Amino acid sequence: MARTRNTTVVVKRVQMDLPPRSLERLQRLQDVTEAASYAEVMRNALRLYEAMIAETEAGREIMIKSKDGLTPLHLFSA
């Protein structure tokens, strides 16, 4: 007999005020990624942001590869 586990996921609601341009960017990202919600866009963005920070903290460079070669992506420059 299969067992099921009751798990409770604790969720915290976060409300943000965004300027019009930021909201447009969020909407565009939802459209191009076909995300189901703004929350999905934000979760994906946080995962990507965390990964990029982890790589730069480890001393690695983020590179963009094109047909012309590699170009460093400087997102976190001072």
Secondary structure, 3 states (H helix, E strand, C coil): CCCCCCCCCCCCCCCCCCCHHHHHHHHHHHHHHCCCCHHHHHHHHHHHHHHHHHHHHCCCCCEEEECCEEEECCCCCC
